[in-house]
Amino acid sequence: MMKAVINKDNSFGGIFTEKYISSSTNLNGVLVEDLNLTNILPENLIKPIWNGGIWIEGATPEQISAFNSAKVPQSISRMNFKIQLLLKGISIDYIIEVINSLDDSVFSEIQKQIAIIKLNEATYFERTNPDLILISSLVGIEQDTLDSIFIDGNKD
C-alpha cells in the first residue's frame, strides 16, 4: 500500500510504499516516526496541501495557468490544426468568412489576403503567433480551446 507524506507545513512530501517507509529511518530528512502519513493520495494537483482530511490545490490560479501552458505544444502541423478545428466544429470556410468580413481598421485588404494565405499554406502554426491569437479571438475561439487544439493535435 502507498502512503503520502504530509510535511510540517502541510505540503506534500511524496508517495512511498509502506515497505520502503518501514525499512527507512528517515524520509526527506525527517525521522520516520515523526512523519505524518496518510493513505489518501493527492491526484491531479499541482501543489497539494493537506487540510486535515483531504489534499487540496495549493497552487495559485497563475501557477496553474503557467503549469498548463507549459504542457501546450508550441507548434502544430497545418493538417493537424485543421483537423482539430473541424473536430471542434469550426470550419476553415467560416474562419475565412470572418477574416473577409473584418473592418479595414482591423485588417487591411492585403492583411486579410495574407492571413488567408497563411491559413491555407503554412506548414505549421505557432501557438504564440500574434495573428493566430487575434484571428482566434475574432472567430470566437477561446485561449483554452486553442490550447486544447494544440495539445490534441500533437497526440500520437
Secondary structure, DSSP 8 states (H G I E B T S, - for coil): -EEEEE-TTSBEEEEEEHHHHHH-SEETTEEGGG-EEES----S-SSEEE-SSSEEE-S-HHHHHHHHHHTS-SEEEHHHHHHHHHHTT--HHHHHHHHHHS-TTTS-HHHHHHHHHHHHH-SEEETT-HHHHHHHHHHT--HHHHHHHHHHTT--
